[in-house]
Amino acid sequence: MTDKQLTLFCLVEGEATDNAFPVSTSSATTVGDLKKLIKTENPDTFIGVDAKDLTLWKVAIPDDDNDDEAPILLEAVSTKDKKKLRVTRELSEVFADKPPKSTIHIIVQQRPPR
């Protein structure tokens, strides 16, 4: 994939899909930089948590109308349907193909504030 603009729909673990939020960035962005973008765009959500303490998981959870208020927990996503992302990877490596529409692409897991 060449350097393209990506829009990824992200969700904080434990929140419902109706709380998902988009993050637009370049496919050349690293996972580490995506963590910073997520924290910057949601400062109230991540009070007391550094970007480095966020763990990002690649998922493909359909955003349908049936369960938009049910909380999404990582433990409920099968091992084969989630992948922990390494900070050094570019998004073009993580999403070799265009991310699917109407889908949650990233679950954000945060370490509790210190």
Residue pairs with C-beta under 8 A, 6 or more apart in sequence:
1 27
1 92
1 95
1 96
1 97
1 98
2 27
3 26
3 27
3 28
3 92
4 26
4 27
4 92
5 24
5 25
5 26
5 27
6 24
6 25
6 26
6 27
6 29
6 91
6 95
6 99
7 22
7 23
7 24
7 99
8 22
8 23
8 24
8 25
8 34
8 91
8 95
8 99
8 105
8 106
9 20
9 21
9 22
9 63
9 103
9 104
9 105
9 106
10 20
10 21
10 22
10 23
10 38
10 104
10 105
10 106
10 107
10 108
11 17
11 19
11 20
11 21
11 61
11 72
11 104
11 106
11 107
11 108
12 19
12 42
12 45
12 107
12 108
12 110
13 72
13 73
13 74
13 107
13 108
13 109
13 110
14 71
14 72
14 73
15 71
15 72
16 67
16 68
16 69
16 70
16 71
16 72
17 61
17 63
17 67
17 68
17 70
17 72
17 104
18 68
18 69
20 63
20 104
21 41
21 42
23 34
23 37
23 38
23 41
23 106
25 33
25 34
25 37
25 91
26 91
27 90
27 91
27 92
27 95
28 90
28 91
28 92
29 37
29 90
29 91
30 87
30 88
30 89
30 90
30 91
31 56
31 85
31 86
31 87
31 88
31 89
31 90
31 91
31 94
32 51
32 52
32 87
32 88
34 56
34 91
34 106
35 51
35 52
35 54
35 56
35 87
36 51
38 46
38 51
38 54
38 56
38 106
38 108
39 46
39 49
39 50
39 51
39 54
46 54
46 110
47 113
48 113
48 114
49 110
49 111
49 112
49 113
53 110
53 111
54 108
54 109
54 110
54 111
55 84
55 85
55 108
55 109
55 110
55 111
56 84
56 85
56 106
56 107
56 108
56 109
57 74
57 77
57 82
57 83
57 84
57 85
57 106
57 107
57 108
57 109
58 82
58 83
58 85
58 94
58 95
58 105
58 106
59 77
59 81
59 82
59 104
59 105
59 106
59 107
60 81
60 100
60 103
60 104
60 105
61 72
61 77
61 103
61 104
61 107
62 102
62 103
62 104
63 102
63 103
63 104
64 102
72 104
72 107
74 82
74 107
74 109
77 107
82 107
85 94
85 106
95 105
99 105
